[in-house]
Amino acid sequence: MPIYPEVKRDWPSQPLLPAVPGWRNAADFFRGEALVELPLGVLRLGGSGRLEWLNNVTTQEVANLEPGTSTEALTLDPAGHIDLAFYIYEDGEYTWLFTEEPQASREFLQAMRFRAQVDIEDLSSSLRTLGFLEFPGKKSPLQAKLDPLSQAQFSDPWPGPVGNTTTYTAHLQTHPGGLDGGRRRIVAVTTRTFDEVLDEGGVKWADFALWEADRVMRWRPRLGREGMPGVLPHEIDWLRSAVALEKGCYTGQETIAKLVNRGRPPRRLVFLDLDGSREELPAVGAEILREDTGEKVGVLTSVAHHPQEGRIGLGLVSRRLDPQAVLLVEGMRAAQTPVVDPSGDNPKRMDSDALAEVLSLRARGGSGACQAGNTGGKSPFVKSN
């Protein structure tokens, strides 16, 4: 029997977008005036030890999360690959987890509870999750209507960076995930509230395809797309918002630290600008080929049709792929924009002197990357600013 619980989930997750997605109320959605129903489940954690326990089993620093705060976290397998992802909201009494995989998440958390004073409830059947865009300094009528009705709410910190972490985008590259297009916000309301208040009129609804198009434009990974089995957080630039580099041990931490400080991710995320040679979108999971050689170089992880930007996608390709190479996805030509720097470098990568010092410490019997007792709860592989 394995010591660490195995997480079973499907990839890609449902729902898949139609080949020709809809744009219902697109203009209203991008102004923050329309709602999208989201395929997310909701778990609620109770008990006085919930935050300290959650801190120990996820990648994020949440032990001292303040009421009203949103953050996100991952769980990893022992090799450092992504297993699960949570959007987290703390209200002071409960900790709320929005997730694409509520059943797998509940089973994993139950298996990791041991003697911790934590209650884990799956409220997915009684809550509906809704998404919309909010803009700084502007409270829309939609937001004013939702605030008193929501059981929990998550304000997306993407693109961060959040806390003591690192990023893998190219130096000085402008990130498209900022607030110019609003901040993505998720709320949970009871099914009764949804049926009696929100669905009776006066609320504009937009298609989920628009929520996905907005996410892809922001280079924002999600579990059921970029978080495919076997993916490292470094490869899709998910450390920036979901991984704390200075905290106590968690499963997969040694891989995180080693790759940050003295390695390079073997693959890299790219943004794809697809041509308009056909109306239908390619399928998630489609092979990405080099146009000039026909060689398979990656896989399509997300695809969308944006009302202003056209057909766009995200893909995971070999880090060594020429960033100027023109690509093919199901016969559609695609130009690539690197999301993760092709060099594989990040601002916290150790120079040769710092690396030699750490390796010398280990050779003399010092602590390893996940023996936090001698490092004040911090990994010795993490370079301080």
N, C-alpha and C positions, 0 to 999 in steps of 0.2 A: 504493500500500500504506500503510495507516494506521500512524503511528508508535506509537500506543498500542494494545495488543491489545484487540480487541472480545470481550466476554464474552457467551456465548450460554447462556441458561438458560430453563427453562419457569417460568411462574407461573400459578396457584399450584403449588407443588411437591407431589409425592406423599409419603406417602399422604394422601388426603382422608378425613376421618372419615365413618363411616356416618351416615345421617340420624338414626338412633336409636343413639347410641354406648353401649358397654357400661361397666359399673362393676365389673369383676371385682376382688375384694380391695381395694375402695376404702378401707375403714377402715385396713387394713394399710399401704396406700401412704401415706396422710397421717400415719401414725405413723412412717414411715421403715422399714417392715418388709417392703416388697414392691418387686420390680424391674420396670422397664419396658424392653422392647427398643426402641431408638431408630433412626430412619432417618438415621443420620449415617455419613459416610465418614471415614477417618483418613489424613492425610498425615504423613510423618515427614521432618523436615529435619535433615540432618547437615552437618558441615563447620565449620571454625573461624570462618568469617565469616557464619554463618547469622543470628545475631541482628541484627548491624549491617545486613545486607542486608534482612531482614524489616522492620526499622525504616524503611528507605527506601521501601518499596513499600506500606506500610499506614498507617492513621490512628493507630495506638497507639504509645506510647513503649515499645519492647521491647529496646532496645540493651543494657541492663544487667539484663535479667530474671534474677532469682535462681533457682537450682534449687529445685523444689518449688512454684513460683509459677504461678498461673493468671491469665489476663487474656483480653480479647477485642479483636478489631480488624476493621476493614472495609477494602475497597478501593473506590475511587470512580472514576467516569469523569471526563474532563476538565471536565465541567460540575458536578461535585460530587454526582452521583446515585450511589446505592449499587449496586455491582456484585456483591461477594462479602462474606461474613462468616465469621470464624474464631473458634472457641473455642480458646485457646492454653494449652498446658502445657509448661513447661520442666523437664527433669530433670537438666540439667548436661552431658549428652552429646548429647541430641537435643532438638529442639523439635517438639512434636506439635500438629497442627492438626485439630480436629474440625470438619467442615463438611457442610452439606446438599448441596453441589455438588462432590464430589471430582474429577470429571473436568474440569469447567470450571476449578476451582481449580488443578489440576495443570498444565493447559495455560497458564493465565495466568502462574503462577509460573515455569514453564519459559521462557516468552517474555520474562520480566523478569529472568532470571538473568544474561545477558550473560557477563562474565568472573568473576563472583563465585564464591568457593570454597564452593559449596553443593550438596549432594546432595538431590534431591527424590524420595521414594518414596511411591507410593500403596499403602497396606496394607489398603485397604477390603475386599478379597476374603478376607483372612486374619484379620480382626479383627471382633468383634461389639461394638457400643456399647450400653451399658446405663445407665439413669438411676434414681436414687432420691433421697429426701430425707434429709439429715443434720441433726442438731440439735446446737448448741453444748454442749459438756460431756457429751455422751452418745454413746457408741460402741455402736451396735446390733450384735447378732449378725450381721446381714447385712453391715454394713460391715466387721466383723472377718473375715468369710469372704472378702470381695472384695479387701481391701487387698493380701494377698500374691499374688493371682492377676492383678492388673491390670497391663497394659503401660504404660498412661498414665491419668491421671485429671485431670478438670477440675472445680474448685469454683467455681460461678458467682458472680461478684462483684456481680451485679445486686442492688439498684439503685444501688450505689456511693454517691456519685460516685467514680470511679477517677482519681487523679492530678489534674493541672491541666486541668480541663474545665469544663463548665457544664451546667445543667439547664434544662428548659423547662416544668416543672410550676409551677402557681400558687404564689405566695409563701405559705409556712406550710401548704401542703396536705400532709396526711399521705399518705405513699406506701405502698401495700399490698405492696410487694415486699420488705419486711424479713424478719428471721429468725424472727418468731413462728411462721410456717408451715414453718420449716426452710430450709436452703439446698439448692438443686438441685445435684446432683453427677452427673457423667458419667464412666464408666470404659470402657476398651477392654480386652477379653480376647480371647485367641486362640480361633478356632473350636473347636479341640480341647478347650480348657478349658471352653468353653461346653457342648459335647456331653458331655464325660466327667464334669464336676463339677457344673455349675450346672443342667443339664437332667435330672439323674438323680433328682431329688427333694430335698426339704428346703428348697427355695427357693420362696417365694410370688411369683407373677407377677401384675402388674396390667396393665390395658389402656392403650394409648397415649393413648386419649381422656382419661384422668385426668391424664396428664402435660401435655396441652394445656390442660385446664381449669385446672390449677394455674398454668400460664404466663399465661393470659388474665387470671386474677384478680390477678396481679402486674403487669399492664400491660407485660409483657416482650415486646419485638418479636423476631421471628425472620426470617431472610432469605426463606424461602419463603412468608411471609404478609405481614407489614407491609413487608418489604423489596421490594415490587413494583417493576418497572422504572420509572424516572423519579422515585423517591422520594428526598428529601434527608434526611440523618440528623436534622436539626433538627425535621422534621415529625413524627417518631415518638419523639422524646426519646431517641435512641440515642447522643447525644454523651456522656451521663452515664457510660457504661461502656466505650465503644469508641473515643473520639476524644480525643487529647491536643492541647491548643491551643498548647503551647509546645514545638515540636520542629522539626527540619529539614524541608525541602520534601517533599511527596508529591503525587501527582496528585489534583486536586480541592481542594487546601488553600486556594486563594484564595477559592473559593466558601464554604467552611466559615468562614473568618475574616470575610469581608465580611458574611455573614448573621448571625453572632454579634454583631458590633459595630455594624452600622448598617442591618440589614435585619430583616425578619420573615418567618417561613416562610409560604408561601401556603396551606398546608393544616395541619391539626392532627389528632392522634390522639385518639379518644374511646373510653371504655369504655361498652359498651352493655348495658343490662339489658332483655332481651327478655321479652315477656309469654308466658303459657302457653297461648295460643289454639290451638296445635297441638303435636303431639308431635315432629314432624320438625324438624330444624334447617334454617335457610336455608343456601344454598350460599355458600361463599367466593367473592367476586367479585360478589355480588348488589348491585344498586343500593340506596343509602340515599336515601329520599325524605322531604321534609317532609310531615307528616300534613295540615297545614292548606292547603297549596298544591299538593301533588303534585310539587313541583320536585325534581329530582335534585340532591343536595348532597354525595354521597360514595359510597364503596364499602366493602363489608364485607370486612375482611382476615382476620379469625379468628372462629371461632364454636365454642362448646363447651357441654356440659351438665354443670354442676358439681353434685355430690351434695348440697351444702348451699345453694348460691347460685342454682341453677336455670340457665336458659338465658342465656348471657352471650356477649359478643363484643367485638371491637375493630374500629374502622372509621376510615377516613381521610376527613375532611370539609373543606369550605371553612373557612378560619380565620374568616371573617366570619359564619358561621352563628350564629344566636342560640343561646347555650348552654342556654336554657330550652325550645327547640323540641322537641316530641315528633316522633319519627321513625318511619318505616315501613321494614321490611325483608321483602320477599316477603309483605306483608300483616300481618306481626307488628309490633305497636307496640313502640317502644323508647325508654327514657329514656336520656339521655346524661350521662356524667360526663366533663368535660374532663380529658384526660391532659396534653396540651400546652396551656398557658395561651392562651385566646383573644386576649389582647393581643399575643402573639408575642414578649413580652419575655423576657429572661433576665438573670441577675445580672451578666453581663460585658458587657452592651450599653453602648457608650460614651455618655457625656453629650456635649452639643454642644461643650464646650470641648476635650475630648480628641479628638473627631472632627476638629475644625478643625485641631488641631495635626498630626494624621497626614496630613490632606489637604494641609496646607501643606508638610510634608516631601516628599510625593510631587511636588507642583508644583515644588519646587526641585530635583527630580532625585534624591530619596532613593530608598531601596529600596522595591520593591513588596512585596505580601503574600507572595510566594514567592521573593524574592531574599534568601536567608538569610545571605549572606556578610557583610553589614553589621550584622547583628543578633544575632550570636553563635548562629546556628542557630535563631532564634526569629522568628516573624512579627511585624512591627511593628504589626499590627492587633489583637494580643491584649492585652487589659487585664489588668494584673497585680493580684493581690489586695493 
